[in-house]
Amino acid sequence: MTVSLIVTTYNSPKYLALTLKSVMLQERLPDEVIVADDGSGDETRELIERLKKEYPVPLIHVWQPDDGFRLCAIRNKAIEKATGDYIVQIDGDIIMHPKFISDHARSAKRGYFVAGIRTFITEEYSNRILKIENIDYKEIAKNCEHLTNAYRVPMLTPLFKYRRLRNKTTIRGCNMAYWRDDALKINGYNEDFIGWGCEDCEFSIRLSNMGLKKLWLKFSAVAFHVYHVENSRENKSVNRKIMLKALKEGVTYVPNGIIKG
């Protein structure tokens, strides 16, 4: 099984640098890293070009013009570009535990997709690591707001793994995984979503409607979220209606996805 890691970003090169550095610290490297860039400027492009020279796996930059918040569109472009059998998806403000990819790869199972967890690094410590650009996992774990999500205890994961099989909406786009061919069957993300919110849940709903089940990786595949001001949520109510329609009507395939029409 080959693994593609998709990392979304928008004009946050300091955060992205930490995320991409945490890739290099992985016990099991992904087979490729695709930066899904929703219209960032030259600083992000220059960072990726610089890292390509030393990166241990192919580092691919998928970019689209800056035309507002178009997360679904750039994720679809990245899914289409990916060559891996299995896709692990994070955001460009995530520092991955060294066993993050290996935990996801170990949990990959046909007929399932995966919802991971995250913990928030405090604002004070986030500012510090953004300044010094150094990843110290022990210190990071001690400076998180949700300590139960900050530690990897894989022997506990089986106790939670199957608890959310019937819950179609609980998932975080910053830490999830799925088979690429399953994503293609539902035509990827729904590009009817505008702005922040609910696109990851709707994606999860359609995978579930297709007959897949969701695994919950609590205490494994730990993701540390670097603090930043939250995105605007002004479109969340509209997006929620799209999500609820997929839930109510059993939608699997959307026409405005990877393939249009």
Secondary structure, 3 states (H helix, E strand, C coil): CCEEEEEEECCCHHHHHHHHHHHHCCCCCCCEEEEEECCCCHHHHHHHHHHHCCCCCCEEEEECCCCCCCHHHHHHHHHHHCCCCEEEEEECCEEECCCHHHHHHHHCCCCEEEECCEEEECHHHHHHHHHHCCCCHHHHHHCECCHHHCCCCHHHHHHHCCCCCCCCCCCCCCEEEEEHHHHHHCCCCCCCCCCCCCHHHHHHHHHHHCCCEEEECCCCCCEEECCCCCCCCCCHHHHHHHHHHHHHHCCCCCCECCCEC
